[in-house]
Amino acid sequence: MAAQSGAAFAGRPRTAPKGVKFLFGGLAGMAATVFVQPLDLVKNRMQLSGEGGGAREHRNSVQAVASILRKEGVRGIYTGLSAGLLRQATYTTTRLGIYTVLLERLTGDDGAPPNFFAKAAIGMVAGATGAFVGTPAEVALIRMTADGRLPADQRRGYRNVLDALFRIVREEGVLTLWRGCVPTMARAVVVNAAQLASYSQAKQFLLDTGYVNDNIVCHFWASMLSGLVTTAASMPVDIVKTRVQNMRMIDGKPEYKNGLDVLLKVVRKEGFFSLWKGFTPYYARLGPHTVLTFIFLEQMNKFYKLYFLS
């Protein structure tokens, strides 16, 4: 009996435990964030530029980067990095964990995976849940990246993400940590749905051309093509999230009543196409972040198999 059990065990493919897989997912997202954080900063600054119908601070991404470097120095371009890392540690890990669990639940007894629409639904549920868990870090990130554009006497001056979270709770109440969670979750649903559909279609299109194989080059270009679709679809929701999470109280009342109020005010005061303000840095961040995340994830899995499963 023992011999049979040992033989059966030896025949099973050895893989990393679920906990390790979730950990690697979060770490991969955090590692990718180190490279793309400046783009997140520029995107947030551009989305807040011209808020309330005032003059635009930044005409384009290049001018925004030059302005940040001139006023805040090289370190300024990485403002909010600690919040960006915490966001990945919470959002990415939760999303990956829930997606993996639900995917296993819906996989048939014969090992057949669920169909495309089921995967899309799983992705949207996982994305929305992960976004809810990651909202506190998102609020801190938006505020930290927005601080440098304000006059010195109006800056919040958070030292790091932990200081931001503690001060928000102390000064504004714990529920403020989830301010804007509805548009944040809505954006996650839109992003996951758009990414799943457009990435698989872009990848299939590239493979059908016969010029590329199913490798990192194909994944890169599929991610970049998918990024165009995902960026166009999700940016109006993203600008709502950014404005709501950064808003202040004016005479005891919030600047915006809700997400719809943000959309109406942006269109009325800044123009319809302002809903896609910050398109270039958002798009430039989305594709490379996806590719870098997968590269780091593959390397971590490879390292684990080499040193712990061999």
N, C-alpha and C positions, 0 to 999 in steps of 0.2 A: 504493500500500500504506500509506504513511504517513498519507495523508488518510483512508483507511478506518479505520486504527487510531485516529486522532484522533477520528473521528466516533463510533466505538464507545465510546471513553473518555468522550466528552462526553455520551453517552446514559446512562451509568451514574449511578445516584443516589450522590451524594457523602456519605459518612457518616464519623464519627470513627473512627480506628483502634481496634482492640480494647483496646490498652493505655490509651488515653484513656478508653474506656468503663469499664474496671475502676477507673481512678483516680477518675473521677467518682462511681462507686458508693460507694467508700470515703469520699470527701470528703462526699458527701451524708449518709451514715450518721453521720459525725463531727459535721457541722453540726446534725443532729437531736439528737444526744446532748447538745450544749450546753444544749438546752432541757429535756430530760427526765432529766438526771443526778440532780436532787434526788429524783425518784420512785424511781430505782434505789437510792439511798441508803436511803430510807425502807423500801422493800421488803426489802432485805437486813437492816436493823436489826430489822424485825418478824419475819423468819424465824428470826433468832437469839435473839429475845426468849423467855425461858422455857426456854432450852436446858438439858437435863439435869434437867428437872422443877422448876426453880426458879420464883420468882415472875416473872410477865410484866412486862417493863419498860414495854411500850407496849400500851395497850388497843386503840387504833385509830390510823389514819393521822394524824388531826388532832393527837392527843395526842403522837404520835411527832415530828411536825414542830415542835410547840411546844417539846418537850423538847430537840430538837437545837438550835433557835435560842437557847433560854435558856442552854444549857450550852456551846455551841460557836460561837455567833454566826452571822451571815449567811454568812461564808466556810465555816463548817462544813457547810452544806447542799450545798456543791459538793465535799466531800471525795471524793477518788478520781477526779476529772474526767480527769486525765492518763491513768489506767488505762482509763477508759471510752473515751477517744479512741483509744488504742492498740488496744483490743479491736475497735472499728469498722474501724480501718485494716487489721487482720489478718483478722478474721472476715468482715466484709462484702465486702471486696475479693476474698478467696479464694472465698467462696460465689458471688458474682456471676460471677467468672471461670469457675469450673468449670461453673456452670449454663449460661452462654452457649455454652461450647465443646461440652458434651454436647448441648445443644439443636440446635446447628448440625449435629452428627454424625448426629442422629436425624431431621433434616428430610429429607423425600423429595426426589428429583431434580426433581419437579414443583413444589417449594416448599411442599408440604403439611406443616404442623407435626405433631409427634407427638400422640397422643390424650391425654386428661386423665390417665389412669393412668400413662402414660409420663412426662408432665410431673411428676406427683407423685413418681414414683420418682427422677427427675433431681433434683428439689428436695430430697429426703431425702438423697441421696448428697452433693450439694453442701453441704447444711447440716451434715452430719456431718463432712465434710472441713474445712470452714471452722471448725467448732467445735474440732476438734483443733488447728488452727493457732492459733486464738485463745485456747486454754486458759491459757497463761502470763499473758496480760493479764487474763483472767478471775480467776485466782487472786490476782493483785495487787489487782484491783478489790474482790473480796470482803474481803480483809484490810484494805485501806485504809478502806473504808466501815464496817467493823466496829470499827475501832480506838477510835473516840470513846466507845463504850459500856463500855470497860474501865477499871479503876482506872489511875491514872497510871503506877504501877510495873509494870503488865502490858502496857502498850501497845507495839506494835512500832515505832511512830514513823517510818514510811517517809516520806521527804520528797517523793517523786514516784514515778512508775511505774518509771523506770530504777533508782532507788535500791532500790525493792522487789525488782525482778528480780535485781539483782546480790547483794543481801543474802540472798535466798532460796537462790540457788545457792551462795553462800559458807557460809551457816550450816546449810543443810538438804540440799544436793545438787541437782544439775540436774534429777533426775527429779521433784522436788517441784513444779516448774513445770507438770507435767502431772498433778498430783494432782486427782482428780475428773474426768479427761477422759472416762471412760466415761459417767457421768451427764450431763456437759455435752454429749456427742455424742448421747446418748439424748434429751435435751431438745430439741436442734436437730432431730432426726428427727421428734419429736412435733409441735413447733411448725410445721415446714414442711408436714407432712402435714395438720395441722388448719387452718393458714392457707389453703393452696391450696384445699381442699375448701370450707371455710366462707365464704371471701371470694368465690369465684365464685358460690356459691349465694345469698349475701346480696346481691351486686350484681345478680344476675338477678332476685331477688325485688323489689328496689327499682325496677328498670327496668320490671318487669311491672305495677307499681302505676299507672304512667303519670304520677306526680306529680314525678318527677325525670328529668333527662337524664344521659347518660354524661359527667359532668364532675366537678370537684373536690368538689362537694357530695355526689354519689353515692359517690365514692371514700372520702370521710370517713366517712359513715354505714356503708358496707359494711365499712370497716376496724374501726369500733367494734363492730359486730355480730360480726364475725369474731373480734375480740379477746376477747369473752366466752367463745366456744367454745374458743379456743386457750389462754386463761388457765386455764380449768377443767381442760383436758386435761393441761397441762404443769406445773402448779404442784407436784404431788407430786414429780416428777422434779427440779424446780428447787430445792426445799427440801433434797433430798438433796445436790445439787451444792453448795449454799451451805454446808451444815454440814460436808461432807467437806473442802472447800477452806479452810475457816476453822479446822479442828480443830488442837489442839495435842497434843503427846506428854505423857502422864501416866505417871510412873514408868517411862519408857522404852517405853511402849506407846501407840499411837494411840487416840484417844477412840472411834473407830468402826472396825469390821473391814472393812465394805464398805457399799454403798448399801442393801442389804436390812436391815442392822443399824441404819442410820439410821431407816429407815421404821418398823421394829418398836419402837425406843426412843421415837420421836416419838409414835406411836399409844399406846403403853403409859403413858408419863409425862405427855403433854400432851393426849391425846385425838385421836380420828380426824380431826376437822375442823381440827386444827392443821396438817394437810398443806396446807391452803389459807390458811395464815397469810400476811398481806401481799397478799391478793387485790386489794384496792382500788388500791394504788399500782402493782402489777404490771399490772393491767388498764388503769389510767389512763396508764401508760407505753407499752404495746404499740400501741394504736391511733394516738395522736398521733405516735409515733416513725415508724410506717409511713407515715402521711400526709406528715409533714415531710420524710422521706427522699425520697419521690417528688416533692414540690414542689421541693426543692433540686436533685434530679437533672434534672428538666425544665428548670429555669432554667439549669443548667450546660450542658446540651445545646443549649439555645436560644442562649446566649451564644457557644458554640463555632461553631455553624452561621453565626451572624451575622458573626463577626469572622474566622473561619478558613476557612470553606467557601464564603462568598459571593463 
